Amino acid sequence: MTIPTTASASASEPLIVADSITVAYGPEPVIIDVDLTIEPGDLIGIVGPSGSGKSTLLKALLGGIEPRTGAVARRKGLTVGFVPQVEKIDWNFPVTVAECVGMARAHGWRTPWISKSERAEITDVLDRLGLHDLGNRHIRDLSGGQQQRVFLARALFTGAEVIFLDEPTSGLDVKTRHEVLHLLGDLNEEGVTIVLSTHDLNGIATHLPTIVCLNKRVIGAGSPEDVLVPDVLEQTYGSPMQILEHGGMRVVVDGGPNSSVLPFRRAAGDGVAP
């Protein structure tokens, strides 16, 4: 399956092509016969329940794990960056924001010595992400959204053409989730190709131009209008779901075992209540 590109018509070769890859850590496969093509300028969200293989697929695309069968081809010289879940990072490591970004270019045993020219580059990338006054702040003193931006800055500092993010809004409040989403949109408009995993169907996935629904296999791929439909979501999540149009937005809700329509009613006060 070839995923439609969100970039303008381009004759450029794909950045990454996964061809019928199956990945396993033991006897049981985690993902099976997955095809995925990442084109320059793509903004792709991989959605699915816990254990569906989202993080494993990201690792395979990054080159961190070899498929048992199939192959992943990357454009020669391609640079990639990875932004992990902020909840899985030890934020007590004694470095400042600038040092944390600078360490992205450290190799092997080399200490993260930051040259004058690199410091200027770090300042530029921090400015780009709205962190211009936080370079000397300890990373543990940042908010969740700021920590997420620091790791985006690390990826950009390496010159990454493709940035992979594993659950970038996990553990963040609603306001910060929106800020991260807008930031990713801005970076994508500037030409950065982005691939992310998320369980947040309404907060993130419905806003993305391209979605891949994954449950070991690719169940569906395309625009939210094409993919976020009841039959695809039921196959992906294993339970009935309904799609509502509310306030011009597509909303995914648990439809229940016998539900065909989930009505909305206007509450006595502000807002909308089911």
N, C-alpha and C positions, 0 to 999 in steps of 0.2 A: 504494500500500500504506500503510495506517495502522498505525503502531507502537502496540501496546497500552501504555497509561499505567501507571506504577507507583504513581501517587498514588491516594488514596482517591477514590471517585466524586466528580467535580467537574463543575459546569456551566460552568467557566471556558473561555474560548476558548483554542485552541492558542497556544503562544508563537511557534512557527516552523513553517511548512509549506513544504516543498520539493515542487513539483508538476512531475513529469516533467522534471527538469533534466538538461541535457547541458552539460558544461564541457570546453573544449579550450584548450590553449595554442598549438597550431599546427593543422595539418590533421587530426591524429588526436585523437579525443575521449579524455579521461582518465576521465570518468564519463559514463554513458549512461542517460537516462530514469529517473533516481532519484527515487523518491517517499519522503518521510520527514516524519512529523508529530511534533513535540516538544511534549508537554503539561506543564503545571506539575507539578513533583515527579518527573519522569522521571529515571532513571539509566540511560543508554544507552551501550553499548560498540560501537564500529564496528571490526570485525576483518577482516583480509585480508592477503594477502602484500604484499611490497614492490612498489610500482608499481600497486597495485590502486585507488588514488584516495582513500585515507582522508584524507590531509591536504588534498587538494583539496576534498573534500566539507565538511570543517570550515570551510575558507576561504569556501566558497559560503554556508554557513549563517550565518557571521559577517557576510557582506556584503563580504568582502574581494575577491571576484571575481564578475563577472557571468556567469550562465549563457549559453551560446550559444543554447539553446532552453529553454523552460520558465521557471518563475519561483519565487522564494523570497519568501514573505510573512511579515513579522514583526509581532507585536502592537504597536500604536502605543505609543511610549514605552518599549519594552522595552530594558533595559540588559543588556549581555553582557560577559563577561570572557574572556580567553584566556590559557592557561598553555602556553608553548612547551616544547619539549624542552630540558632543562637542558644537554644536550651542545652545543646550538647558540647558547649565550649567552656573551658575553665577560664572564667573571667578574672581570676585572681593572679594570673600570670603577670609578673611585674614589668609591664611595658606601657608606654604612652600610646596614644592614637597614632602619632607619626611613626613611632618605632614599629608598631604592629603592621602598618601599611608597608614600611620599608623592608620588613622581614620577608615579604612576598618575593623579593629578588635574591634572598640569601640561598646559597647552594651548599649542600653537604655541611661541613663543619664551619664554614665561614660565618663569622659573627655579623649581625645586621648593621654594619657600619654604614651610615648614610652620608654620602658625599654631598657637597654643596649643590651640584646640579640635580641630584636625586631629591634633595630637600625641596628645591624649587618645584620639581615635578609633583612631589607629595602635596605641597601647598596648593598647587593647581587642581589636583584631583579632589582634595578635601573641599576646596571652594566649589567645585562642580557639584558636590553632593551636599552642600549646605553645612559642612563641618569646619568651616574656615577658622573658627576661633577655638577649636577643641584639640588641636595638634599636640599640645603638651598635657592634656588631661589623661589620667589613668583610665584604661579601658573599663575597669570595674565600676567607675563612677558614671557611666553613661546609661541612658535609658535603653530599653529594648530596641526601639527604632533607630537610635543612634548607633548601637552596636551592629545592627544589620547593615547600616550605611558604611561602617568601617570595613566590613568584609567585602562589600561592593567596591569600596575604594581600593582594597588590596587586589581584587580581580582586574580593575581598570589599570592599576599601576603596572601590572605585568603586560599590558597591551593586549589583553584577551579580546579576540574577535567574537567568541561565543562565551557567554556566562551561563553556568548551570546553577540553579538555586534549589535547595532541598527544603521544602515547606517554609518559604520565606516569611510567612505571616503567623507561623505557629507561636502561640504564647503572647501575641501582641494584642492590644486593645483595638477597638473598632477604628478609632481615629488614626492610630499608627498604621493599621493595615491599609487604610486608604492612602496614607502618605507614601507607603512603600510601593503600592500599586501605581500611583502617579509617577513616582520616581522611575520605576521600571519602564513605564510608557515613554517617559522623556528620553531615557537612555536608548530605547529601541528606535525612537524617531531620529536620534543622532547617529544611528547606524549600527548599534550593538545588537547582535543576535542573542536572544534570550530563550532559554528552556528552563522551565521550573516544574516542580511537583507540588501539588496542593490537594488537601482534602476539603478546602473551603470553596464549595461550589458557588455559593451566592456572593461571597465577599470578593473572590478573585476570578474564578473560572468564567463566570458569565460576562466578564469584562474583556476577556482575551479574544483575539481574532481567530486563534486556532486551538482546539482542544483535542487531546487524545484520551479516550476512556480506556483504562487498562485494568484487567483482572487476570493476570498471568498472560493472557492474550490481548491483543488490541480488539476491543469490542466495537469501537467507532472512532472516527477521526474526521475533523472538519471544523466548520464554524459552530458557534453555540447554537444557532438556529437549526443546524443539521444534526448535531450530536446530542444536545441536551433535550432529548425526547424520551417519553416514558419507556419504550421498549429497550432502548440502549442503556438507560440508567438502571432499569431492573436487572438486565443481564450483568451490568457492572457491579452493582451493589447488592444484588440478591434479594431485593424487596421492591414492591411497587412504589413508584414515585409519580408525582404530578407536577406539571409545569404551569405556573400562573403568570399572567402578564399583569403587573401592578406598577403604576406610576411610570410606565414606559420601560420597565425593567423586567427581565425574565427571572422568575423566582422558582427554585426547586424545593418541593416539600414532600415529606413522607405521606403518601396517599393512603396508607393503611391497606389491609388485606383485601377489602371489598369496595374500596373507594374508587369512583370514576371521576368525580368532580369534588374539589374542596372549595366551598364558597367562602368569600370574605364578607364581613359585615362591618359597617362603620360603628365604632364605639361612641359612647355618649360624649367623651372628651376628645382630645386630640389623638391622632394616629389611627391605625387600622388594626383591628384584632380579628383573629380567626373565630 
